[in-house]
Amino acid sequence: MPEQRIAKRKTHTKSRKGCAQCKQRHTKCSEEKPRCANCTRLDIQCTWPALTNGYSASPNPSPGGHSPGQDGPLVQRPDTAEPVDVFELSVPDMRLLHHWTSRGYIALHPNFSRSSDMWQSRIIELGFEHTFVLHGILALSAVHKASFLLPGDRQDLLQQADIHISQALNTMRRHLEAPSDETAIPMFVLSSVLLTYNFASVQEMPEDPIRSFHHCFMLLNGIKVVIGPHWDRLKDDPILSQMTEMSSVTTLRALDELSKDETHLEILRLMGLTELVLDVQDKTACIEAIQELHVIAKRVRHVSSDRDKYPFLFLWAARITKRFLDLLATHNPVACIITVHFAALLAQAGAVWWVTKWPRWLLAATQSLLAVTPDLLGWLDWPQNAINGAPHPNHPSSATRDTF
């Protein structure tokens, strides 16, 4: 047997310009592009090594498929030394893009009219310039499309979503290592898409909703790292104006002035809960989280009905301290109760498909957590009433009809 193998290798003609898959399998490649005969027969992706002329810096995926965990190819523009990401849209990708521009973008926010043009066309145009943004949009489109299907029919779309989000994240990590003003805007957009994607991609109640919610909070705090050094440029960009105006100093001051003499008693009463926290630093972290949540709760009362309240609400998650996040990660009962009150405010802000299930999931998980300390269950009365009384569409399409 060994002699036969040796004889075979002597007659084997090496494929020096073959695809990466054939080289990895030590198989002769037909060198047919975009998909060689072996990859076509096996129905696998077909990628090609870098060209030697200096224009391609990484394998080029065939139109027949994408590879999870790989970036799109980097192509050198003739007029610049900077590589840019490109990829060819397959038919499934084009279907996702069509779904997004015709339907998906509408369901992104409770009040889509103010931001429809941005998410339907402007962000897509940005994605054509920075394709990692387009990968993120296609991932979000896939999970939105999957949410219309029964759980057993979602797998193909969710796999597409995972592939696209992996490609977007790989490129994002590269830009995080070498941040620049040029990529600040697309990085901010992708960060916002990633936050939505992380909420939306969990379509059935997770095993540990509290831990999953904490993960989304950590992602939101990571966005601060991305936008921090570039905020002055971001807030003045015409594409992002509708996203950043909600958190502008002028807007927040105006809301604070309108609500300065008000109180949100259900939130303020949580101060009594902090007496159960023994560690001084933990108590401080909980008090600060309650105070910040009280400010947020008062503000949203004065946000007009034609505006999206979610950007105001998620400011709370972006401002809570690491100490509080650590308490939530360890399922500290006090931190969980405070967070359920935040979830109640989310539930009251308007039904939107990517977040509408989370308040109920978080409430159920916290009720289960407090089963061993039933004296604390009374602290969930108000959020339970608020969450159960909030609109809860059975289907994403009903959210679109009711809200828009």
Long-range contacts (C-beta under 8 A, 24 or more apart in sequence): 19-46, 19-47, 19-48, 19-49, 20-47, 20-48, 20-49, 20-59, 21-45, 21-46, 21-47, 23-49, 33-62, 34-60, 34-62, 34-63, 34-64, 35-62, 35-64, 57-83, 61-87, 61-88, 63-88, 63-89, 63-90, 64-90, 65-90, 66-90, 66-163, 66-164, 66-167, 67-163, 68-162, 68-163, 68-166, 68-167, 69-166, 69-167, 69-170, 70-166, 70-167, 70-170, 71-132, 71-167, 71-170, 71-171, 71-174, 72-131, 72-132, 72-135, 72-167, 72-171, 84-129, 84-130, 84-131, 85-130, 85-131, 85-132, 85-171, 86-131, 87-131, 87-135, 87-167, 92-160, 93-138, 96-138, 96-141, 96-142, 96-145, 96-160, 97-124, 97-137, 97-138, 97-141, 99-141, 99-144, 99-145, 100-124, 100-137, 100-138, 100-140, 100-141, 100-144, 103-144, 104-140, 104-141, 104-144, 104-145, 106-400, 106-404, 107-144, 107-352, 107-353, 107-354, 107-396, 107-399, 107-400, 108-196, 108-352, 108-354, 109-308, 109-310, 109-352, 110-308, 110-309, 110-310, 110-349, 110-350, 110-351, 110-352, 110-403, 110-404, 111-305, 111-306, 111-307, 111-308, 111-350, 111-403, 111-404, 112-404, 113-306, 113-404, 114-242, 114-306, 114-307, 114-308, 115-242, 115-243, 115-308, 118-239, 118-242, 118-243, 122-239, 123-189, 123-239, 126-185, 126-186, 126-189, 126-239, 127-186, 129-186, 130-183, 130-186, 131-171, 132-167, 132-168, 132-171, 132-172, 132-175, 132-186, 132-190, 133-168, 133-186, 133-189, 133-190, 133-193, 135-164, 135-165, 135-167, 135-168, 135-171, 136-164, 136-165, 136-168, 136-189, 136-190, 136-193, 136-194, 136-197, 137-193, 138-164, 139-163, 139-164, 139-165, 139-168, 139-193, 139-197, 140-193, 140-196, 140-197, 140-200, 143-197, 143-200, 143-201, 143-203, 143-354, 144-200, 144-353, 144-354, 144-396, 146-203, 147-200, 147-203, 147-353, 147-396, 148-395, 148-396, 148-397, 151-203, 151-204, 154-203, 158-201, 158-203, 161-197, 161-201, 165-194, 165-197, 165-201, 168-193, 168-194, 169-194, 176-226, 179-226, 179-229, 179-230, 181-230, 181-233, 184-227, 184-229, 184-230, 184-233, 184-234, 185-233, 185-234, 185-237, 185-239, 185-240, 187-226, 187-227, 188-223, 188-226, 188-227, 188-230, 188-234, 188-240, 189-240, 191-222, 191-223, 191-226, 191-227, 192-223, 192-243, 194-219, 195-219, 195-220, 195-223, 195-314, 196-354, 199-354, 199-355, 199-358, 200-353, 200-354, 200-355, 205-357, 205-361, 205-364, 206-361, 208-365, 209-358, 209-361, 209-362, 209-364, 209-365, 210-328, 210-331, 210-336, 210-339, 210-362, 210-365, 210-366, 210-369, 211-329, 211-331, 213-328, 213-339, 213-343, 213-358, 213-362, 214-325, 214-328, 214-329, 216-317, 217-317, 217-320, 217-325, 217-328, 218-325, 220-314, 220-317, 220-318, 221-317, 221-318, 221-325, 223-318, 224-318, 243-311, 246-307, 246-308, 246-311, 246-312, 247-311, 247-312, 247-315, 252-299, 255-298, 255-299, 255-302, 255-303, 255-312, 256-295, 256-299, 258-302, 259-298, 259-299, 259-301, 259-302, 262-298, 262-301, 263-294, 263-298, 264-294, 264-297, 264-298, 264-301, 266-341, 266-382, 266-383, 267-293, 267-294, 267-297, 267-341, 268-294, 270-337, 270-338, 270-341, 270-379, 273-334, 273-337, 273-338, 273-379, 274-334, 276-333, 276-334, 277-334, 281-323, 282-323, 282-327, 282-332, 284-323, 285-320, 285-321, 285-323, 285-324, 285-327, 286-324, 286-327, 286-334, 286-335, 286-338, 288-320, 288-321, 288-324, 289-316, 289-320, 289-321, 289-324, 289-335, 289-338, 290-338, 292-316, 292-319, 292-320, 293-338, 293-341, 293-342, 293-345, 296-345, 297-345, 300-345, 300-349, 309-349, 309-350, 310-346, 310-349, 310-352, 310-355, 313-342, 313-345, 313-346, 313-349, 316-342, 317-342, 331-369, 333-366, 333-369, 333-370, 333-373, 333-376, 336-365, 336-366, 336-369, 336-370, 337-366, 337-370, 337-376, 337-379, 337-380, 339-366, 340-366, 340-380, 340-383, 341-382, 341-383, 343-383, 343-387, 344-382, 344-383, 344-386, 344-387, 345-386, 347-386, 347-387, 347-390, 348-386, 348-390, 350-391, 350-403, 351-390, 351-391, 351-392, 351-393, 351-399, 351-402, 351-403, 352-399, 352-403, 353-393, 353-396, 353-399, 356-391, 356-392, 356-393, 356-399, 359-383, 359-387, 359-390, 360-387, 360-388, 360-392, 363-387
